[in-house]
Amino acid sequence: MFLSVFDIFKIGVGPSSSHTMGPMNAAARFLSTLRGCAGAEGVPTRVRCSLHGSLTFTGKGHGTDRAVMLGLAGFLPATLDPDDAEGLEAQIRASNCVHPPDLPKLNFDPETDLVFEYGHPLPGHANGLVLCALDEHGKKVVEETYYSIGGGFVVTEAELEERNNAAASLHSAQTAKGHPYPFGTAIEMLRMGADAGKSISEMKRANENVGMNDSELNSQLDEVWRAMDDCIDRGLRKEGELPGGLHVKRRAKSIKDQLEAELGRNDIQPHSVNDWLSVYAMAVNEENAAGGRVVTSPTNGAAGVIPSVVRYYRDHCIGATHEGLRDFLLTSSAIGGLIKHNASISGAEVGCQGEVGSASAMAAAGLCAALGGTNEQIENAAEIALEHHLGMTCDPVEGLVQVPCIERNGIGAIKAVAAASLALRGDGTHFMPLDNCIEAMRQTGLEMSAKYKETSMGGLAVNVPEC
């Protein structure tokens, strides 16, 4: 199994990797399909989209409608300027059309051509959307079903079926591509590391070197970290109220100002270091909630955990190095790949255990590696962090990635540091293997009521103050 570090860490826009970036990517893929079959079935003059499952129930709060519009206009999450999004949406609504590159102008009225289907979800996944192009007579030219499966990843209906029915073949195909360490489980990862005498980050680097040299890899890793670091800094500077109607105020700057004012004082409790972890994470997730530029880590809803722990390593840990920071990202992406391959990182599929839980496990592993942990200690750190998120629901109030999501990232970061510290106190031997913990998360997610999987139909989402 091989997932690149840059599949796990993707630069994009908020507020949701599944509900914003995924649908935008799906629309971009649909445009590519249209370009590839131009004239074969007729000339498209109109496009339509229907949203299903969780994309319907929390689509408004997550900006799914805007994401589809901008995707059909040819924009991509990685290059879209978040400051332009509102104006671009207004232009589409005013003109009732989109004009993507290398295609004719296409009629698209968001009021009638973008449909929120509140019935049963599509069979493949909780996040489904159907895109259709029609000719001037209303005849279908092309229709495709897409599923947004978490972290900005998008698959067609056929790809999802292949993925579900031929996992072993997919594993073999990835191995055949020549990646030297194609571990698909944690036990394989540990065995390959022991046989080769390599750390997890070294194996991950060797896999990445199949497609790029070390200089290119380091440059792209540094770009990912800069985007994370910049997001923290933006969130620590900004004040005001977050959009969406909950009247949630940004808090990161105020907390950061308090912490800076306390520096050097001898009456500050030692656990205030947890507040630094929380404020770094909250800064990212406040930016995400505002639709700003973030890095999926591995999702937008959990985008604050890993940047927070990396910043903690860089600014607070003794002996931190830039190479250690790169090892952190490589190691954490390896753990994220295992979770995605064997379970899910989608809140709509398995609840928030798959988002913040996965991010916390990844962060724990990354920090353990950066602090010199063995492969066995790293696997233990990831297991500890994930184990203590099992069963966590995804119940965003009003479908907005604000309550409880912003604070939840801070707590996930604190758990990650605690997990790494505990693992480093041992020799790596422990009772519950990471693979079993991942499988427990998968099973728990399958059995979890849909009310608690990003539909905003249960939990905190239906227990809000009356005002």
N, C-alpha and C positions, 0 to 999 in steps of 0.2 A: 504494500500500500504506500502511495506517495501523494501527499498534499504539500504543496510548497508553503513556505513560511508566508509568502505573499498572497496565497489563497486564504490563509487564516487572518492575516493582518492586511486589510484593504482600506485605503484612504477613500472616504466618501462623505456623505452628508447625513444629518439626523432627520427625524428622530428615531428611525428604526431600520435595521438592516433587512429584516424580513418584510416589513410593510412599506418601506420607502425605497431603499436601495434595490431590493429584489424586484418589485414591480417595474422600476425604472429600467433595470437591466433586462427584464422580460420584454418590455416595449422595444428596447434597442435590438434585441435578438429578432423580434418580429419584423422590424424594419429591414434587417439583413435578409430575412426570408423573402420579403417582398422584392427586394432588389435582385435576389437570385432567381426569381421566377417571373420577372417582368415580361408581360405579354403572353405567357404560357396559358393562363386561364382567363385572361381578360385584363382590362386596365382598371386598377383600383381608383376609386374616387372618394371613398368614405371609409373610415375605420371606426370600429366599435370595441368596447371592452366591458366584460362583466366580471365582477369581483365576487368571490365566494368564501364561505367559512369565516375564519378570523379576519381576513382582509376586509370583509364586510362589516363585522361587528365593531372592530376598532380602527377601521380604515380612515375615518374622518380625523380621529385624534392623532393618528400616525402620519397623516399627510399622504395617504395612498393615492387619493384622487389627483393631487398635484404631481406626484411622482409619475403616474401613468401619462398625464398630459405632457410633462416635460420629456419623458422618455420617447413618446411618439413624435415629439418635435425634434428629436435627435440629440438630446443632452444625456450625459453620462454622470453617475455619481462622483467619479474620480476627478472630473474636470469642471463640473458645475460650480459656479460661484454662488454660495448660499445667499449672498446679499441680493442676487438677481432673481431668485426663485419666485418671489411674490409678484414682481412686475411681469415676468414671463408668463406666469399663470394668468394674470389679468389680460394680457394680449391675446392669449388663446381663447379665453372666455368671450372677449369682445369680438373677435373675428370668426369664431366657430370653425376654425380650421387650423391645421398644422402643416408645416412645410419642411419636412426633414431633408437633409442633404441627399442628393442623387435620386430623388423621387419627386413625382408631381405633387402639387398642393393637394392635400386631402381634407375633405370635409370632416369635421369632428365637433359636435355640439356636446359639451360636457353634461348638459342637463338631460339629454336623451341618449347619447352614445356611450355614456359611462354609467353602468347600472350596478347598484349594490343589491345582490341577490341574497335575501335573508332566509332562504330555505336551508336545506341540508348542504353541508360542504361537499365539494367534489370528492370522489372516492380515494384519490391518491394521497392527499395531504390536507391539513387544515388551512393552508394558505394557497388557494387556487385562483387563477384568473384565465379567462378565455379572451383572446384577441382575434378579431375578424376584420378582413378587408372586403369591401363590396364594390361592384362596378356601378355604372350610372343607372342600371336597371334594378339595382338592389340584389343582384345575384352574388353569392359568395365567390370571391376570388381565392382567398386563402383564409384558413382558420387554424389556430393552434392553441392548445391548452398548456399552460405553464404552472409550475409549482415553485413557490419561494420557500426553500427548505431550511432557511436560517443562515445568518452571516453574510447575506447578500447573494448566496448561491441560488441559481435558478436552473431547473431542469424541465424539459418537455415531458408530456405524458409518456411518450415512448421511452425516453431516457430514464424516467423514474421506474418504469416497469422493468427495464433492463437492469437497473441498479438493484432493485429488490429481488429479482429472480436469478440473477447471475453474479452474486457477490464474489464467488470463488473465481469466476472467469475474469472479473474486473481486477481482482488481486493478482492473478497470473499475468494479465496484460500489463499492469503497472510494473511488475517484476521484470518482464521482458524488455522494458524500455531501457534497462541497464542501470537502474539506481542500485548502488552497491549494498544499501541497508534498507530493504523494503519491508520493515517490520509493520505488521498489521495489528499487533497486540502488545501490551506492556511486557509480557513474558518473553515474546520474541525480541523486543527491544533490549531487554536485559541480557538475554542470551547472546545476541549479536555483539553487544558491547563487550561482554566478557570474552567472547571468542576473539574479537579483533583488538582488545585492549584499548578501546576508544570510549570517550564520554558520549553522552547523548547529543550534546551540541556538536561534537566532532563528526558523529555519524550523520546528523542533520546537514551539516555543512558539506559533507562529501556527497550526499544526495543532491543538494542544490547545485554543486559544482558540475553536475552532468549538463546543466543548461547554462551555466555562467561561471566565470572565473571568480577567484576570491575578491579581487578588486571590485568587480561589479556587484557581488553579493554584499560586501561591506558597505558600498555606497547606497544600495537600496535599503539595507537594514538601518543605516543612519538616517535615510529619508523618512522611514516609518517612525523612528524615534523622534525626529524633529517635529513631525506632524502631531504626535502624541504630546510632546512637550509644549508645543505652541498652543495646543488646545487647552492644556492645563493653565498656561499663562493668560490666555484670553478669558477663561472662566474665572480666574482670580482677579481680573481687572473689572469685570462688568458687574453692574448692579441693575436693579429694577425688577419688573414682574415678568414671569415667563408667559408666553402666549398660550391660548387654549381655553381660557375662561375659568380656571380653578383659582386664579389670583395667587398662585404660588410665587413667592419672592425668592430671588437669588440670594443665597446665604454665604457662598464660598468666600467672596471678598471680605465680608464682615468678620468671618471666622479667621481668615488669614491675617487680617489687621490685628485682631486680638492676640493671635499667637506671636506675631512679630513684636508687638509691644511687650510681651512677657519674656522675650529672649534676654538671658543674662540674670534674670531674677532667681533668687535661691529659695523661693517659696512656692514654686510651681510643682505640681504633682508629676511623678515620672510617667504616669499613663497619658500625659498630654501628647506624647508622640503619636498615640492613636488618632488624635485630632488632626495631626498633619496628614496621616494616611487618609482620613475621611475627607479632609478639605481638598486634597488633590483629586480624589475620585469624584467628589461632588462638583468640582469645577468643570470636569469633563462632561458629566451628565447633565449639568445645567446648560452647557453649550449644545449638547445633543438635543435636549428638550426644546431648545430654541431653533433647531434646524441648522446648526452650525456645522463646520467641518470637523469630523472625528475619524478615528480609525476603528474599524470593527475589530473587537478584541475579546472573544471571537464574534460578538454581535454588537450592535449599537446600544441596545438596552443594558449591556454589561461592559460598555466601552471604557468605564472609569477605573476598573479594578487593576488591570495590568499596568496602564500608565502610572497609576498611583504608586504601585509597589516598585516599579522601575525608578520613579523619582525618589522614593524613599531610599532605595539602594544607593542611588547616585549621591544624594544630598545628606543622608543621615548615617549610612553604614561605613564603618572603618575599613579602609583598604579598597574601596570601590574603584574600578577601572573602566575605561571605555570598552575594552575587550570583554570584560565581565558583563557589561550591558548587552553586547551583541550575543554572548552566550545565553543570557537571560532570554532574549527574544527567540533564539533558535530552539532552546530547550522547551520553552512554553508552547511554541508552535507545534512541536512534536507531540506534546500531550494533547493539545487541542485537536490535532489530526486524529489521534486515537479515539477521542470521545466522539468526534463527528462521524468517523468511519464505523464505530461499533454501537453508537446510540444516537444522539441528536444534540444539536446546539440551538434548536428552535423552541422558543417559549410557547408557540402555538401547538407544538407537537408533544412536548414533555414538561411544560411549565418552566418556571424560573430556575429550577435546579439545572436545566440545560443551558441557561444563559449565565447568570451570576455564579452558579455552582461550577460550571466549566471554567469560567474566567478565573475564579479563585483557585481552582486546582492548577491551572496553567501558571498563574502568578506564583503559587507556592513552589512549584517545580522550578520555575525560572530563578527565583530568589535563592533557592537551595543550591542550584548549579552555580550561580554567580558568587556565592559565598564558599564555594569549594566542596560542595557535597558530592558524594559518590553517586553512581547511577542508582544504586539501591535506595539511598537516602532520598534522592529526587523522586523516585517512584512512590516512596512512602509519603513524602510531603504532598504530592498530588492526591493520593488516596485519602489522607487525613482531611484535606480541604473539601474534596468532593463529598466524602462521607457525611460531613456535617452540613450539607445543603440538601441532602436527599429529601424529597417530598415537598420542596419549596414550590409554592404556586405562583402563577403569573396572573395577577389581577389588577391591572393598572386602572386607577380611577378615571372615568370618562374616556378610557382608551388612550390617555396621554402618558408618555414615558416620564412621569414626574413623581407621583405618589403611588407606591412606595419606592420607586425605582432609584431615585437620586441617592437617598440615604442608604438604600440596600447595597449600592456599589461600595460605599465607604465601609460598611460592615464586612462585605466580601473581601476587601483589601486587608482589613484587620485580621480576619480569619486566615488569609493566605500567609501573612507574616508569622502568625502563631503556629500554623502547620509546618512551615519551613523550619522554624526554630525547634519545634518538638522533634522533627525528623533528624535534624543535625545533632540532637542530643543522644540519638541512638546509633546503631550500626547498620540500619537499613532493614533488619529483620522485623517482620510484623505479621499480625494474624490475617488481615483481610487484604488480598491482592487488589491492585488498582483495576485489573480486568474485571474482577467480580463486582467491584463497586460500580464500574461503568455499566455492567449488565443490570445491576440492581436499579440504577437510574433509568435505564431503558424500560425495564418492566414496570417500574413505578409510574413512568410517564404514560405507558400504554393503558394502565388501569385508572389513571387519574381522570376525574370527571372533566368534560369539556368546559364546564363552568369556570374551572381554575386554570385554563390554558389560553390565556391572552384574548378571551372573548369579552372580558369585563362583565361577565354574567354572575359572578360569585365572589366570595371573599371580601376584601377591602372595597372592591369596586361597588358593592351594593350596601356597604355599611359606611355611608358618608354622613357628615353632619347636615342636619336640616337648617336652612337659613332663609 
